[in-house]
Every structure is written in structure tokens, then in C-alpha cells.
């Protein structure tokens, strides 16, 4: 006679990716320090013991959300820069897409998760700082790789890497200005000006 199999506990009733997105959005709205575990539980539709079991404590959950956002952002930029079009057209698309993304928000433009929340935490948390540093460095490397392949389209004598630093700085500036309430027209003008600096005046 085969013994009955012992139950292994109640099955998980949440989707980890969706739960992490809800946690990310909560941190995004209110920042790390002002977000409580009760806030996260309400947003994620989970009780606190389930959050601890599935993700760890508040810091671990924040790090997971930041890492996921960083990975998604790198993938998005890489995909835009890989499309077969002129460098000027590619950069325009990058900044337009970034502007549209940064202006999203239920009550106000949300900007960038890393710029809006992680930069503050990076000053006192080495793990957060590592996520921020590696993400912005990855942005610069992605830009520099594309600029190196299309060097003939660059303006002036600056190196592809130096111009890539400018390109990354422009993304950060757009995020800050969007969160501060700048209009779409202002942000699009900033993006266009950055493209002009990198690629030169149009003929």
C-alpha cells in the first residue's frame, strides 16, 4: 500500500513578476523611506508573511525592484540603438521614447525610478549605488558602441565615449525635468538639442 503524500503547504497564489511591479510602483510614488511594509502589502495584494517568504524584507524587495527596472531599461535602450536607421534618427527615437515614458503617471509625471528613488538611497546603501552606477555605465557603453560604429555621423572631434557620456546625462536630465513638471515641449526640445550636439546641424 502506497502511503499518502504529505501536503507541501498551500500553493503560491500570486504572480511574482506582477507583485514586484506593484512594489516598484509603490516605491516609485513615495520613495523608499516613506514606503511601509503595509503600503507594499496593500499594493501587492499579499500579506506581510508572504512578502517576507517570497521576497525578503523591505530592502531586499526594493533591491529586486531596482534591479528589474535597471535590466528593463538597459534592454529598452539596447533595442532602440540596435534598430537599422541613421544615428540621428535613432537618438531622436531614444529621447522621444524616454520623454513619453518619464511623463507617465497617475497623478504627476513619475520620471525615472533610478533617478527618482535610487540616487537618494545610493548615498547610504552600497548595493543600491552599485545598481545605479552599473546601469548608467551600461547606458554610456551602449551609446559609445553605437557612436563608434557610426563615427562618421558624429559632430566635431570629441570621442564617441565623451559624446556617449553626454547622451546618458541627457537621459538623466530628462527624467529630472519630467519629475519636476517640465512640459512635453520642453523635454522634446532638450532631446532635440542633445541630438544636435552629438550629430551636428542638419543639412
Backbone torsions as a table, in degrees:
resi	resn	phi	psi	omega
1	UNK	NA	131.4	-177.6
2	UNK	-84.4	126.7	179.7
3	UNK	-67.3	149.2	179.0
4	UNK	-64.3	141.7	177.9
5	UNK	-75.7	131.7	-179.0
6	UNK	-73.7	130.4	178.9
7	UNK	-56.8	144.3	-179.0
8	UNK	-99.6	18.6	179.7
9	UNK	100.4	171.3	-177.8
10	UNK	-71.0	138.5	-179.9
11	UNK	-67.0	152.8	178.4
12	UNK	-66.3	132.1	-175.9
13	UNK	-114.7	26.7	177.9
14	UNK	-137.2	155.7	175.9
15	UNK	-94.2	118.7	-175.5
16	UNK	-58.1	-40.1	-178.6
17	UNK	-65.6	-44.1	179.3
18	UNK	-65.9	-42.8	178.8
19	UNK	-60.7	-41.4	180.0
20	UNK	-66.9	-36.6	176.4
21	UNK	-62.4	-42.7	179.0
22	UNK	-65.0	-39.1	176.6
23	UNK	-63.8	-45.6	178.4
24	UNK	-56.7	-46.6	-177.9
25	UNK	-64.3	-33.9	178.0
26	UNK	-68.2	-46.8	175.1
27	UNK	-60.0	-38.5	-177.6
28	UNK	-62.3	-41.4	-178.1
29	UNK	-71.2	-43.1	-168.7
30	UNK	-115.6	-7.6	-177.9
31	UNK	85.1	162.9	-176.0
32	UNK	-65.4	-51.1	-172.8
33	UNK	-63.4	-37.5	-175.2
34	UNK	-84.8	-4.2	-179.2
35	UNK	-94.1	125.5	179.8
36	UNK	-98.9	165.0	175.7
37	UNK	-63.5	-31.9	176.3
38	UNK	-65.8	-39.7	176.0
39	UNK	-59.3	-45.1	-178.6
40	UNK	-66.3	-41.5	179.7
41	UNK	-60.9	-42.7	179.8
42	UNK	-65.1	-43.4	-178.0
43	UNK	-68.5	-37.5	-175.7
44	UNK	-86.0	-12.3	-177.1
45	UNK	67.8	33.7	-177.7
46	UNK	-132.1	154.1	172.6
47	UNK	-84.3	165.4	-174.7
48	UNK	-62.4	-42.7	177.7
49	UNK	-58.6	-36.9	179.2
50	UNK	-68.1	-36.1	177.1
51	UNK	-65.0	-46.4	179.6
52	UNK	-61.1	-39.8	-178.6
53	UNK	-69.8	-36.8	-175.3
54	UNK	-88.8	-30.3	-173.1
55	UNK	-130.0	-16.9	-174.3
56	UNK	96.7	-160.7	-177.3
57	UNK	-79.2	-175.8	-176.7
58	UNK	-59.0	-42.3	-179.3
59	UNK	-64.4	-43.6	179.4
60	UNK	-62.7	-38.6	178.5
61	UNK	-66.1	-41.9	178.3
62	UNK	-63.4	-44.4	179.3
63	UNK	-61.3	-39.3	178.3
64	UNK	-65.3	-41.5	178.9
65	UNK	-65.7	-41.9	179.8
66	UNK	-65.7	-41.9	179.8
67	UNK	-64.9	-40.3	178.8
68	UNK	-65.3	-44.9	179.1
69	UNK	-60.8	-43.2	-179.3
70	UNK	-61.9	-44.3	179.9
71	UNK	-63.8	-42.8	178.8
72	UNK	-64.1	-39.3	-179.6
73	UNK	-66.3	-42.7	177.5
74	UNK	-61.9	-42.8	-179.6
75	UNK	-64.6	-39.3	179.8
76	UNK	-64.1	-45.3	-180.0
77	UNK	-66.4	-42.6	179.6
78	UNK	-60.5	-41.1	-179.5
79	UNK	-65.4	-41.3	179.6
80	UNK	-65.8	-42.7	-177.3
81	UNK	-73.3	-19.7	-178.7
82	UNK	-84.6	-12.0	-177.3
83	UNK	-67.3	141.1	-176.2
84	UNK	-77.3	90.3	178.5
85	UNK	-156.3	172.9	-179.4
86	UNK	-63.6	157.8	178.7
87	UNK	-61.0	-42.6	179.8
88	UNK	-59.4	-47.1	179.7
89	UNK	-64.0	-38.6	179.3
90	UNK	-64.6	-43.7	179.2
91	UNK	-66.0	-40.7	176.9
92	UNK	-58.0	-43.9	179.9
93	UNK	-64.3	-40.1	178.8
94	UNK	-59.5	-48.6	-175.6
95	UNK	-73.7	-33.0	175.8
96	UNK	-67.1	-42.3	179.1
97	UNK	-66.6	-41.0	178.2
98	UNK	-62.4	-43.1	179.3
99	UNK	-60.0	-48.3	179.9
100	UNK	-60.5	-40.5	-179.3
101	UNK	-67.7	-45.1	-177.5
102	UNK	-66.8	-24.5	-178.8
103	UNK	-84.7	-7.5	177.7
104	UNK	-67.4	151.2	177.4
105	UNK	159.1	146.7	-178.9
106	UNK	-70.9	-45.2	-176.3
107	UNK	-109.3	-32.3	-177.7
108	UNK	-156.7	159.0	177.8
109	UNK	-54.4	135.8	-174.6
110	UNK	-94.2	-16.3	-179.7
111	UNK	67.4	-142.4	-177.9
112	UNK	-110.1	135.2	-179.7
113	UNK	-58.2	-45.3	-177.3
114	UNK	-67.8	-44.9	-179.4
115	UNK	-68.1	-39.3	-174.5
116	UNK	-77.9	-31.2	-176.3
117	UNK	-123.0	-43.6	-171.4
118	UNK	-72.9	-32.8	180.0
119	UNK	-60.2	-39.5	177.9
120	UNK	-63.9	-45.9	-178.8
121	UNK	-71.4	-25.0	-177.0
122	UNK	-62.2	-25.6	-179.0
123	UNK	-66.3	-26.0	-176.2
124	UNK	-122.6	1.6	-178.6
125	UNK	-134.0	113.0	-175.9
126	UNK	-63.8	-33.0	-179.6
127	UNK	-69.3	-40.1	175.7
128	UNK	-65.6	-43.1	179.3
129	UNK	-58.8	-38.6	179.5
130	UNK	-65.0	-39.5	178.2
131	UNK	-63.9	-45.6	180.0
132	UNK	-62.5	-50.0	-176.8
133	UNK	-61.5	-46.7	-177.0
134	UNK	-68.7	-31.9	179.3
135	UNK	-68.9	-48.9	-179.6
136	UNK	-67.5	-33.6	175.2
137	UNK	-64.8	-39.7	178.1
138	UNK	-64.3	-39.9	175.7
139	UNK	-56.9	-49.1	-178.4
140	UNK	-61.2	-41.1	179.6
141	UNK	-66.3	-37.8	177.2
142	UNK	-64.5	-45.1	176.9
143	UNK	-62.2	-46.5	-176.6
144	UNK	-62.1	-38.2	178.5
145	UNK	-62.9	-45.5	178.9
146	UNK	-66.8	-40.7	-179.9
147	UNK	-64.4	-37.7	178.7
148	UNK	-64.2	-36.3	179.7
149	UNK	-75.7	-24.1	-179.3
150	UNK	-120.8	42.0	-175.3
151	UNK	-59.0	-29.0	-178.9
152	UNK	-66.0	-18.1	-179.7
153	UNK	-92.9	-2.0	-177.8
154	UNK	-82.8	154.8	180.0
155	UNK	-94.9	141.2	172.6
156	UNK	69.9	-160.8	-174.2
157	UNK	-108.5	4.8	-180.0
158	UNK	-64.3	148.8	-179.3
159	UNK	-71.7	154.7	176.0
160	UNK	-54.6	-37.1	-179.1
161	UNK	-68.4	-40.8	178.8
162	UNK	-62.8	-42.0	177.8
163	UNK	-68.5	-31.3	176.7
164	UNK	-66.0	-36.1	175.7
165	UNK	-62.2	-39.9	177.1
166	UNK	-64.4	-42.4	-179.6
167	UNK	-61.3	-42.1	177.9
168	UNK	-67.6	-42.9	178.9
169	UNK	-59.7	-34.9	179.0
170	UNK	-65.9	-39.3	176.7
171	UNK	-60.7	-43.1	179.4
172	UNK	-64.4	-42.7	178.9
173	UNK	-61.5	-43.4	178.0
174	UNK	-58.9	-41.5	-179.9
175	UNK	-63.7	-44.0	-179.7
176	UNK	-65.2	-46.5	-178.4
177	UNK	-65.8	-37.5	177.9
178	UNK	-63.1	-46.0	180.0
179	UNK	-63.3	-30.7	-178.9
180	UNK	-82.7	-4.7	174.1
181	UNK	105.5	10.3	178.5
182	UNK	-63.1	147.8	-178.6
183	UNK	-75.9	164.1	176.3
184	UNK	-59.2	-39.7	-179.2
185	UNK	-61.7	-42.2	179.0
186	UNK	-64.7	-44.5	-178.6
187	UNK	-66.1	-41.1	179.0
188	UNK	-66.4	-35.0	176.6
189	UNK	-66.0	-38.6	176.5
190	UNK	-62.3	-44.1	178.6
191	UNK	-62.7	-43.4	179.9
192	UNK	-64.2	-39.0	179.2
193	UNK	-65.4	-37.0	177.9
194	UNK	-64.6	-42.8	177.6
195	UNK	-60.5	-39.2	179.7
196	UNK	-65.9	-39.6	177.6
197	UNK	-62.6	-41.6	-175.2
198	UNK	-78.7	-40.7	-174.1
199	UNK	-105.5	-9.7	-180.0
200	UNK	87.8	175.7	179.1
201	UNK	-66.1	146.8	174.1
202	UNK	-74.8	150.5	-177.8
203	UNK	-69.6	NA	NA
